[in-house]
Amino acid sequence: MGRSRAASTTGSRTRSPGALRTATVAAAALALLLAACSSGDDDSGGDGDEASGDTSAAEASELPDGYDGYTSETYADDAHWLCKPGIADNVCDEDLDATVVNADGSTEVEPHEAAADPAIDCFYVYPTTSQDPGVNSDLEPQENQEIVTVRNQVARLTSDCRVFAPVYRQVTLNVIGGAEPEAGVNPREIAYDDVLDAFKDYVANDSDGRGFVLIGHSQGAGLLTELIRQEVDDEPLLRDRLVGAYILGSSVTVPDGEVVGGSFENVPLCEATDQVGCAVTYMSFRSTDPPPENTFFGRPGDGDGEGVSGCVNPAAPEGGSAVLHPYFSIDQPPGSLLGGTASAQPFADEARTGEVTTPWVTYPDFVEGECVQEGGFSYLKLTVDADPDDPRTDDIPGDLTPEWGMHLVDANVAMGDIVSMVHEQAEAYGA
């Protein structure tokens, strides 16, 4: 398969007391997880050999050491995949039709069309969502935890790729209750080992030399950062198949003014929508609520102890402000992190919500995003262009606490732009 690679260069809201209590508890749990689930170095390394030089199209199916013939006892079982081509109850095969809500209050249905034979794959790792007891989750996904998160963050990419989304034993929200690991047990290493196991099984048994996108959020993004560092960055047999990496709600560090050289030695930050083999990363905050001093995201050296946190806007990777294309669910399931804070209300008059018959809504020309370095932080600044005189909503969902910004909807707020960029990268990869 041929490919092209762009050259890298240096270069006031009111909330109910109950909602606030829910958000505060969730934020406290997530704050404890942040230290456990950061993308810093650990002992969980891969077993791919270092190599140099480019891989030709004729060698596209060649696998690194440790991958050829690899079979996972866990991930050979379809029950341990939320999305995978051909499995029963594929979460990514569900209804993704959306209602477009225009500024004049008119609506139209936008059908979601999954590609019949996509040229690339997407391998996805979800964020912290499990409420299981203990410090690591089990391998039994729940509707209001893993399943709803997959729908929000990756299912829409079926328009351009086959999606592979493993269930893994992540570090859970239960740490807020004081759960501690047994002596000698590293919860993050358990989570990483599952992700590595699933990725190797996918590469060895399902990928058939195809290009792949890596996408994850929060804890999942941190685990993918480690996977890229350990398995992909220095391995041309895999790096040359990397269509793009989407490290959302977590930091990819670069030297100030550069696009590569911090978290990764070879995988740069993206600077164009059709650039192949690069990374998109951002953490989102409202323009009216920038990161406070105690924020969890976008600080200098996040993840690696030096440099700055990168920020790439998928709507404008070259820089500057651009209109985003969000997708929000009308009804997030009760009991989920998204349930109380990320369900969409498309109209100022809530009675009109009943006019929306699709599970999803999108608002054209409503939210703008721009990557900025302000106050010592790097982040995606979100500006809501609301008009109190039109019938459309005047806001978007997703707030948690000031420290977390719009973390809950990092993926939702730019999902249409991620889909478009993956489409362009896939075309450039196959050119």
C-alpha positions in Angstrom: 0.0 0.0 0.0 1.4 3.4 -0.9 1.3 6.4 1.3 2.2 10.0 1.6 3.5 11.7 4.6 3.5 15.5 5.1 6.9 16.7 6.2 7.0 17.8 9.9 8.5 21.2 10.7 9.5 22.9 14.0 7.5 25.2 14.1 -21.8 32.0 34.2 -23.9 28.9 34.4 -26.4 27.7 37.1 -26.3 24.1 38.3 -28.4 22.3 40.8 -26.9 21.3 44.2 -27.4 17.7 43.3 -25.5 18.0 40.1 -22.8 19.9 41.8 -22.4 17.1 44.4 -22.3 14.5 41.7 -19.7 16.4 39.8 -17.6 17.0 42.8 -17.5 13.3 43.8 -16.7 12.3 40.2 -14.0 15.0 40.0 -12.4 13.8 43.2 -12.4 10.2 42.0 -10.9 11.3 38.7 -8.3 13.5 40.4 -7.0 10.4 42.3 -6.9 8.5 39.1 -4.9 11.1 37.3 -1.8 10.3 39.3 -2.2 6.6 38.7 -3.1 6.9 35.1 -0.7 9.5 33.7 1.4 8.8 30.7 4.6 8.8 32.6 7.3 6.1 32.2 6.7 2.7 33.9 8.0 -0.8 33.7 5.4 -2.1 31.3 7.4 -2.3 28.1 6.7 -4.1 24.9 8.8 -6.6 23.1 9.0 -5.1 19.6 12.6 -4.7 18.5 14.1 -1.4 17.5 14.6 -1.0 13.8 15.5 1.7 11.3 14.7 2.6 7.7 11.4 2.7 5.8 9.1 -0.2 5.2 8.1 -0.8 1.5 4.6 -1.6 0.4 5.7 -5.1 -0.4 6.7 -5.6 3.3 3.5 -4.1 4.7 2.3 -7.4 6.2 5.7 -8.2 7.9 5.4 -8.1 11.7 7.9 -7.2 14.4 9.4 -9.7 16.7 6.8 -10.7 19.3 3.9 -10.1 17.0 4.2 -12.8 14.3 2.0 -15.8 15.5 0.9 -14.0 18.6 -2.5 -15.1 20.1 -4.1 -13.7 23.1 -6.1 -16.1 25.4 -8.2 -13.1 26.5 -8.8 -11.3 23.2 -9.4 -14.4 21.1 -12.8 -14.3 22.9 -15.2 -12.0 21.1 -16.9 -11.3 24.4 -13.8 -9.1 25.3 -14.4 -6.7 22.4 -17.0 -3.9 22.5 -16.4 -3.2 18.8 -14.8 -5.6 16.3 -15.9 -6.5 12.8 -18.3 -9.5 12.7 -19.0 -9.8 16.4 -22.5 -10.1 17.9 -23.7 -7.0 19.8 -21.1 -4.7 18.2 -21.5 -1.4 20.1 -20.3 0.5 17.1 -23.1 -0.9 14.9 -25.8 1.0 16.8 -27.9 4.0 15.6 -25.7 7.0 15.1 -28.1 9.2 13.1 -28.1 12.8 14.2 -30.4 15.7 14.0 -28.9 18.9 12.7 -30.3 21.9 14.7 -29.8 25.1 12.7 -29.7 28.6 14.1 -33.2 29.4 12.9 -34.6 26.4 14.8 -35.1 24.3 11.7 -33.9 20.7 11.8 -32.9 17.9 9.4 -31.8 14.4 9.9 -28.2 13.5 9.1 -28.0 9.7 8.6 -24.8 8.0 9.7 -23.3 5.8 7.0 -20.8 3.1 8.0 -18.3 2.3 5.3 -18.9 -1.1 3.6 -15.2 -1.8 3.1 -13.1 0.8 4.9 -9.4 0.9 3.9 -8.1 1.4 7.5 -8.7 0.4 11.1 -9.2 2.3 14.3 -8.0 0.9 17.6 -9.7 2.6 20.5 -9.0 2.7 24.3 -11.7 4.2 26.5 -11.2 6.6 29.5 -11.8 6.0 33.2 -15.4 5.0 33.4 -15.7 1.8 35.5 -17.4 1.8 38.8 -16.4 -1.8 39.6 -15.1 -2.6 43.1 -11.4 -2.8 43.5 -8.7 -0.8 41.8 -9.0 -2.6 38.4 -12.2 -3.3 36.6 -13.3 -6.7 35.5 -13.9 -7.7 31.8 -17.7 -7.3 31.9 -18.7 -4.0 30.3 -21.7 -2.1 31.6 -24.2 0.0 29.6 -23.7 3.2 31.7 -19.9 2.8 31.8 -17.8 1.3 29.0 -20.6 0.9 26.4 -21.9 4.4 26.4 -18.4 5.8 26.3 -17.6 3.9 23.2 -20.7 5.2 21.5 -19.8 8.8 22.3 -16.1 8.6 21.5 -15.4 6.2 18.6 -18.5 4.6 17.1 -18.9 7.4 14.6 -15.5 6.5 13.0 -17.1 3.5 11.4 -17.7 5.9 8.5 -14.0 5.5 7.6 -12.5 2.5 9.5 -13.1 -0.9 11.0 -13.2 -0.2 14.8 -11.5 -2.4 17.3 -12.4 -1.5 20.9 -11.2 -4.0 23.6 -12.6 -4.3 27.1 -9.6 -4.0 29.5 -9.0 -4.0 33.2 -8.7 -0.3 33.7 -8.0 1.6 36.9 -11.4 2.3 38.3 -13.3 5.1 39.8 -13.5 3.1 43.0 -10.3 4.6 44.3 -12.4 7.4 45.7 -13.6 4.8 48.2 -10.1 4.1 49.4 -9.5 0.8 47.5 -5.8 0.0 47.5 -4.0 -2.7 45.5 -2.5 -5.7 47.1 1.2 -5.6 47.8 3.2 -5.9 44.6 0.2 -5.1 42.3 0.5 -2.2 39.9 -3.1 -1.3 38.7 -1.9 0.8 35.8 0.5 -2.0 34.6 -2.5 -4.4 34.6 -4.4 -2.0 32.5 -1.5 -1.4 30.1 -0.8 -5.1 29.8 -4.4 -5.7 28.7 -4.2 -2.9 26.1 -0.9 -4.3 24.8 -2.3 -7.8 24.7 -5.3 -6.6 22.7 -3.2 -4.5 20.3 -0.8 -7.4 19.6 -3.7 -9.8 19.0 -5.3 -7.3 16.6 -2.1 -6.7 14.7 -1.2 -10.4 14.4 -4.7 -11.8 13.6 -7.0 -9.1 12.2 -5.0 -6.2 10.7 -3.7 -8.0 7.6 -1.1 -5.2 7.1 -3.7 -2.4 7.1 -3.0 1.1 8.3 -4.4 1.9 11.7 -5.5 4.9 13.7 -5.0 4.9 17.5 -7.5 6.8 19.5 -8.1 7.1 23.2 -9.2 9.6 25.9 -7.9 10.3 29.4 -6.7 7.0 31.0 -7.1 5.4 27.6 -5.0 8.2 25.9 -2.3 7.8 28.5 -2.1 4.0 27.9 -1.9 4.6 24.2 0.9 7.2 24.7 2.8 4.4 26.4 1.9 1.9 23.7 3.2 4.3 21.0 6.4 5.0 23.0 7.1 1.3 23.6 5.8 -0.4 20.5 5.4 2.0 17.6 7.6 5.0 17.8 10.9 3.2 17.2 9.5 0.3 15.1 9.1 1.1 11.4 7.1 -2.0 10.8 4.3 -0.5 12.9 5.1 3.2 12.7 4.8 3.1 8.9 1.3 1.8 9.3 0.2 4.5 11.8 -2.4 6.6 9.9 -2.8 8.9 12.9 -3.0 9.0 16.7 -5.7 10.9 18.7 -4.5 11.4 22.3 -7.4 13.2 23.8 -7.7 14.6 27.3 -4.0 13.7 28.0 -0.7 15.3 27.2 1.7 14.7 24.4 4.8 16.7 25.4 7.1 18.5 22.9 10.0 20.9 23.3 8.6 24.5 23.2 8.3 25.5 19.6 8.8 22.0 18.2 6.4 19.3 17.0 8.4 16.2 18.1 11.0 15.1 20.6 9.2 15.0 23.9 6.8 12.1 24.5 7.8 10.6 21.1 11.1 10.7 19.2 9.6 10.1 15.8 5.8 10.6 15.8 5.2 14.4 15.4 2.2 16.5 16.2 -0.1 17.0 13.2 0.2 20.2 11.2 -2.3 19.4 8.4 -5.5 17.5 8.1 -4.1 15.1 5.5 -0.7 14.5 7.3 -0.1 10.8 8.0 1.6 9.3 11.0 1.1 12.2 13.3 -0.7 12.9 16.6 -3.7 15.1 17.5 -3.9 16.0 21.2 -5.8 18.5 23.2 -7.5 19.3 26.5 -10.6 21.5 26.2 -11.7 24.5 28.4 -14.3 27.2 27.9 -13.0 30.6 26.8 -14.9 32.0 29.8 -13.4 29.4 32.2 -9.7 29.0 31.4 -7.6 26.5 33.3 -7.1 27.5 37.0 -3.7 27.2 38.7 -4.7 23.7 40.1 -5.8 22.3 36.7 -5.0 18.7 35.9 -4.3 19.4 32.2 -2.1 21.4 29.9 0.7 22.2 32.3 4.3 22.5 31.1 6.0 19.1 31.2 2.8 17.1 31.7 3.6 13.4 31.1 7.3 13.8 30.7 8.7 16.4 33.1 9.9 18.8 30.4 8.8 20.8 27.4 5.2 21.9 26.9 1.9 20.0 26.4 1.1 19.9 22.8 -2.3 21.1 21.4 -3.6 20.2 18.0 -7.1 21.3 16.9 -8.5 18.6 14.5 -10.5 21.4 12.8 -7.4 23.5 12.2 -4.2 21.6 12.9 -2.2 24.3 11.2 -3.3 26.7 13.9 -5.9 29.4 14.4 -9.5 29.4 15.3 -12.1 27.2 13.5 -15.7 26.2 13.8 -16.0 22.8 15.5 -18.5 20.1 14.5 -19.8 18.5 17.8 -22.0 15.5 18.3 -23.9 15.1 21.5 -26.3 12.5 22.8 -29.8 13.5 23.8 -30.0 11.1 26.7 -26.9 9.8 28.4 -27.7 6.8 30.7 -28.3 7.5 34.4 -25.5 6.5 36.7 -22.7 7.3 34.1 -20.2 10.1 34.4 -21.9 11.5 31.3 -25.4 11.1 32.7 -25.7 14.3 34.7 -23.4 16.6 32.8 -23.3 15.7 29.1 -26.8 15.1 27.9 -27.7 17.7 25.2 -30.6 20.2 25.3 -30.8 21.4 21.7 -33.4 24.1 22.2 -33.8 27.0 24.6 -37.4 25.8 25.1 -36.9 22.3 26.5 -40.4 21.3 25.3 -39.0 21.3 21.7 -36.5 18.5 22.5 -39.3 16.0 21.8 -39.1 17.1 18.1 -35.7 15.4 17.9 -36.2 11.7 17.0 -32.6 10.7 16.6 -30.2 9.7 19.4 -27.7 12.4 18.5 -27.7 16.1 17.7 -25.2 18.5 16.1 -25.1 22.3 16.0 -23.6 24.0 12.9 -21.7 27.2 13.4 -22.1 27.1 17.2 -18.7 26.3 18.8 -15.3 27.5 17.9 -12.0 26.0 19.0 -8.5 27.3 19.1 -5.3 25.9 20.5 -3.7 28.5 22.8 -0.9 28.9 25.3 -2.3 31.2 28.0 -1.5 31.6 31.6 1.2 28.9 31.3 -1.2 26.3 30.0 -1.7 24.8 26.6 -5.3 23.9 25.8 -8.2 23.9 23.2 -10.2 27.1 24.0 -13.9 26.6 23.3 -16.0 29.6 22.5 -19.8 29.1 22.3 -21.4 31.5 19.7 -24.8 31.6 21.3 -27.6 34.0 20.3 -30.2 34.5 23.1 -32.7 35.6 20.4 -32.8 32.5 18.4 -34.6 29.2 19.4 -31.4 27.1 19.7 -29.8 26.3 23.0 -27.3 28.9 24.3 -24.8 26.4 25.6 -23.2 23.0 25.3 -23.0 20.3 28.0 -19.8 18.9 29.6 -18.8 20.9 32.6 -17.4 19.0 35.6 -15.3 21.3 37.8 -12.9 24.1 36.9 -9.9 21.9 37.3 -11.3 19.5 34.7 -12.8 22.0 32.3 -14.7 20.3 29.5 -13.0 17.0 29.9 -16.2 14.9 29.7 -16.8 16.1 26.2 -13.3 16.4 24.8 -14.2 13.9 22.1 -17.8 14.9 21.5 -17.1 18.6 21.0 -14.9 18.0 17.9 -16.1 14.5 16.9 -17.1 15.7 13.4 -13.7 17.2 12.9 -12.0 14.0 14.1 -14.1 12.0 11.6 -13.2 14.4 8.8 -9.5 14.4 9.6 -9.4 10.6 9.8 -11.0 10.5 6.4 -8.4 12.8 4.9 -5.6 10.8 6.5 -7.0 7.6 5.2 -7.1 9.0 1.7 -3.5 10.3 2.0 -2.3 7.0 3.4 -3.7 5.0 0.5 -2.6 7.5 -2.2 
